[in-house]
Each structure stands twice: as structure tokens, then as C-alpha cells.
Amino acid sequence: MKTLMKAAQITKYSKELHAQVNDIPIPEIAGNEILVKVKSAAVNPLEMLVITGSVKLIQDYKFPLTLGNELAGIVEKVGRNVKGFYIGDEVYTRLPLNKIGAFAEYAAIDADAIAPMPKNLSYAEAAAAALTGLTAYQGLHEELEAQSGKSVFIPGGSGSFGQMAVPIAKAMGLKVIVSGNSQARERTLEIGADQYLDYTRENYVDLLSNIDYVIDTLGAKEFDNELKIIKPGGRLLSLRTGPNKRFAEDKNFPWWKKKLFSLAGAKYDNKAKKNNVEYRFIFVRSDGAQLKEITKIIEENNIVPPLHPKQFTISEINEALELVANGRPKGKVIINF
């Protein structure tokens, strides 16, 4: 008899943001994997892209698919080839894209994707830190190749992404400017932002110019405005606007995908080129070694990701998905096990 666990799954791509809670066998682990007993998992806008099939050109899934991209929990079993992790360790992760499944009582995860949990965080807080932490880290280090002494502007950076991006950017020696709501001003300046613009009263297009790097969290509608403030030779990195040719090349996609992404991103690439700006798009990948670096930054700066006050159980998965898709969460939405 296989022991069963609860998991939130979908059986096909659908416009309906709806998952089913099923009893499925606890996964077996391969030699390079760790079985983690999940304590908390975070619900991200990425879940909506997975459910609707919007990312199937980047990653196409087999069904039934257990949802969920980031978690924190306890090591339950260690694969025979894994070094450095032991039963009982507290860990967190952004799961590998080709094998997600955080919305379950247990997850089998490649050891290379896992890192020890920051000591200053609870399971719920650690589950909320992995994806945004890696997005900020990979965005600044790999996509922007940001250099000390230069400036970065994060429009809409008052949310959970900014909470991680600001201290990482400061640790790299950047001048950091953020726009967002008035409630987050103090919190964002406290974690190291040099300048904060209240978007309800100040328009960044009128106030900023000659910025080296912009990290866009708002999407295509802000693209033209963001280009206006970047100095020639600068870079614009978007988490939202959409993939382009460079993205497909960096990912070593087959030629037909490169062609599709080139077409899809041509409008943005052309606009950026006219302004002598390089446009990049990021889709974050798992990386345990980078997570260890992020853990240090979290502990040194005592970063605590803001969480939505109501936390959910797996049986309330659809309420949690609905909140992230259409509500106004006041921080990361968490499912606790």
C-alpha cells in the first residue's frame, strides 16, 4: 500500500482558475532528489500562467499536474547521491520549472534547487522569499549585469518583489529608486532605497532621467514611459511585459520557438532599439547556490516578506488562487500544511 498525501492538481489547461484537491501517492525520490515535508507554500501570479497554459511555450506540463512553485519545509528523506542535506533540515526552494508541485504535503525536489532556510524567518515567510529573491538576484546579476555606482529604478517596487530587490541591489552598490504606494514608503526606505516616489502624487517620467537600469513589475502599459527615463546604452528588464528573441536564445529553445518569441517580442525590441536601450525578459529558474546567497542577504538585513493576513489550508486552494488572481493581497498568499 502506498501512503497517500493531499495535493492541489489540474487535469488540463483552462481559463477557469480552479484546482482539485486529490489524494495521490507520496512521491518516490531519485538519487539526486530530496523528499521535503511541506510546511508552507506560496501562491504566485505564476500559478495563473501555469493553469491557463500561458507558459506552455516555455514549459509544457503533463497532467495531472500538481501546482505550486515555491515552498518551505523539512527534509524527510535524502537521495543516495545528495551531499550536505540531512533528515530534519529546514529548507526552502523555488522548485525546478519542469517539476513543480509545492501545493502538496510532500514534494520530491532536485537537491540543487534547495537551500537551508533563513534563520530569521518562519516557514510561511521563507516560502514567500524564494521566488522573488531569485527573480531579483538573477535579474540584477545575470540580466542587467548591474555595476556598482549605477542607478536602478523599480516602478511598482513597493510589493514583495521590491522587498527582496532593494537590499540585493544595495548589496551590489547600486543607487536604488522605487515608486509605489504611500503605505510602503517608510518600509522601503528602511531596507535601503535611496529615493521613493509616491505614484499617486509623483509621476516618475517627470522626475527621473538618465537611469542605467529599470526593472519593470507593471507590464506592457508602462513600457513607453520606462524607456523615456533610461539613458542610452541602458537596460530595461521586465518581469511582466513578455518574452523576446534574446530570451529564447538564452534558453536555447529550438528554432521554431526562437521564431515565435522573436515575433512576439519584436514590438518591444524595436521600441527599445530606437532609444538605444536593450530589452530583456526574465522567467526565474531554480538555483540552490543562489538561494544560499539570498539567505545571507535576508539574514544580514533581517528581511521579512510581508504576508497576507489570512493564511489558507490546501482545502481552500481555490479561494487562495482567486485572491492572487483578482483580489488585492496585502503580501504573499500562503498555504500552510
N, C-alpha and C positions, 0 to 999 in steps of 0.2 A: 504493500500500500504506500503510495507516495503521499507525503504530507502536503496539505493544501494551504494556500495563502490567498488573501484578497488582493485583487489588482483592478485598476480602472483601465478599461480597454475600449478600442473601437474596432469594428469589423470591416469598415470601408471608409474612404474619404467622403466627406459630406459637408454641406453648408450648415447642417444642424450641429451646434456645438454641444454634443451630447456624448457622454461616455457611459458604459455599463460597468458595474462592479461585479466581477466574476470570481469564482473560486478556481484557482489554477495551481498546478504543482509548483512547489518551491524550486527555483532553477538549479540545475547541476552546474558546477563551475569547471572551466577548463584550467589547464596548468598555469596560465598567466593571469587568472582571474581571482577575485576576492568576492566572497558572499557577504553582503552587508545587510544587517537587520536595520531596516529604515526606521528612523525616529521622526524625521520631518522631511517633507518635500515642498518645494516652492512651485507655485503656478505662475507661468510667464506668458506674455503675449505670443511667444513662440509656439505654445500649445495650440493656439488658434490656427497658425500657419500649417502645423502638422495635421490637425484634424481636417482642415479644408483641402489638403493636398497642395497648398500654395508652394511648399518647398520640395515638391516631388522631383523637380529637375535637379535640385541639389542633393536630395536624399529621398529615394523612393522606398517605402516600407512594405514589408509583408504583413499580412493580417492573420489572426487577430494581433493587434499591436497594443502593448502596454504603454501608456503615455507617461510623460514626466521627464524633465531634463536635468534637474539638479536636486540633490538630497544631502542630508547628513544622517549619520547612524553609527552603528557599532559593528566591527569586524566579527563575523560569526564563524567563517571558515576561510582558510588561505590555500590557494592553489600550490601545487608542488614546486613550481618554478619561481614563486614570488619570494623576494627578499625584502626585509625591512618592515613588514607589517605582521602583527600578531593578534590572535583572538582577543577581543576586548578593547582594541584600539578604537578611539573615537575619530571618525574620518568625515571628510566632505568631498563632493565631486560635482563637476559638470559631466554628465555621462557622455561617452563617445556617441557621436551623431548616428552611427549605423546600428547602435544598440542602446536605445533609450529604455526607460521603464522605471522611473522614480516613484510613480504612483502605485506602489505595491508594498507588501510587508517585508519582502526581501528583494534584493537585486544582485545579479552576478555582473561584476564590473571589472574591466581590464585594470590591473594594478597601476599601469602607467597613467591612468586618469585620476588617481586618488591621492589625497594629501591629508596629513593629520589636521584635525580641526583647530582653528584658533582658540587659544585657552580662554580668551575673554568673552567668547560667545556661547549662547545656548544652542541646542540642536536647531531650533527654528531659525535663529539668527544666522547660523552657519549655512543652513540650506539656502538662505536668501543671498549669500555673498558670493557663491562660486561662479555663477554665470555672468553677473555684472562685473565681478572682479576680473575674470578672464577677458571679457569684452574690452574693458578699459585697458588692461595690460597689453593685450595683443594689438589693440587699436593704436595705442601710443608708441609701443616699441617696434612693432612689425609694419603696420600700415603707414603710419605717419613718420616713422623713424625720427621721432621728435628729438630735437637737440636742446641741450641746456641753454638757458638765456633767451629762448624764443617764446612766443606767446601762443596760447591756445584758448579758443572761445568755445564754450559748450552751451548753445541755446537750448533751453528746456532742461538744464542740468541740475534742477533742484530736486529731482527724484532719486530713486535708488541707484541709477547709473552714476549720477554726479557724486553721490556719497562715496563711491569707490574711485571714480576717475580723478577727482580733485587731489586726494592725498598721493595717488600714484604719480600724477603729473608733477606735483610739488617735489616728490622724492627724486624726480628726474631733472629738477632745476628749471621748470617752466614757469612763466608768468601765466596765471590761470584766471580767466574771466568767465563768469557764469550768468545766464539770465534765467529767471524763474519767478515763482510767486513770492509775495512778501513774507509769508509764514516761514519760508525756508532760508531767509536771508542770514539770520544770526548763525544758524547751524552750519551753513555753507562757508561763511567767513571763518568760523571756528576751526573747520577742518583744513583751512589753508588757502581758500580762494582769495586772490588779490583784489578783485573787484566784483561787485554783484549788481546786476541790473534787474529792477522790478519790471517785468514785462507789461504790467497793467499801466505803468506810468512813463516808462522809458522805452524808446524804440532803438534797438541796438544798431540799426542801419544808420541812424543819425549820429550815433555816439562813437562808433568804432571804425577804424580803418587800419590798413597795413598789418592785419593779423596773419601770423605764419600758418596756423592750423585751425581748422574748425571741425569739431565733432558734432554732427547733426543727430539729434534724437527726435526731431519733429516730423521729418519726412519731406516729400516732394514739394509741398506747398511753400516751404521756406527756401528752396534751393537757390532761386534767383537772388533773394536777399543775402543769403550767406556768401554767394560769390562776390557780391559788391564790396565786402569788407576784407577780403583776403588779398594779401599782397601778391604781385606777380611772382610765380615760382612757388607759391604756397600749395597746401593740400587741403582738400575737403574730404572728410571721411564720414559716410552715413551709415547709421545702424538701421535706417528705415527706407530710404528712397528706392533702392533696388540695385540688383547686380548688373555688372557691365562686362566688357570684354576682358579687362585685366583680371577681374575676379575669376572668370572661367579659366584663364591661362594659369593663374596662381594655383588653382585647384587641379590643374592637369586634366581637365574634362576632355571627353572625346570631341572631335572636330565639329560634329553637328550641334553639340551643346555650346561650344565656343561661338558658333554662328548665331544661335538663338540669343545668347546673352549679349553678343555684340549688338544685335538689332534692338534688343530690349533696352540696353543702356546707352544707345547712340545719342539720343536726345541730350542726356546729361553730360556725356563725354564731350559732345560738340560745344555745348554752352560753356563748360569748364575750360576747354581749349581756347575759346575766344578770349577768355580772361587770363590766359596763361596760368591756369590752375589745374592741378591733377586731381581727378575724382576717383575715390576708392569706396568700395562697399565691403563691409565685414560680416561674416557669418561665423560666430565664435566656435572654436573646436575645444575638445577636452585636452588638458595638459597638466599632469600632476606636478611636474617640476616647476611650472609657472605658478601653480596654486601654492606651492611652498613659499615662493617669493611673496605672493599676495598675503599669505598668513602672517609673514613678518611685518608687512606694512599695516595690516589690520591690528596686530598686537601692539606695535610701536605707537600707533596713533589712536589706539582704543576706538576703532571704527565699529559702530554698532548699526547694522542696516535697520532702517525703520520698517516695522511690520504693521500690517492692517490689524486693527484691534480684535476683530473676530477671527479666530482660527477655526479651521474646519477638520472634519474627520473624512475618511475615504467615502463613507456613505453620502456625504454632502458634496461630492466632487463636482456635480453639475452646477450647484449654487456657486462654488468657488470659480469655475470656468466662466460663468455668466458675469460675475463681479469683475474679473480681469478683462473680459471682452467688452463689456458695456457699462460697467459701473465706474465709480471713482475711488479706487482703493487708496487708503492713506498709508501706503507702504506695501511691501511684498505680501502676497496672499499665500498662506501656509496651510498645508495639510499635515496633521500630526497623527502618528500611529501609536 
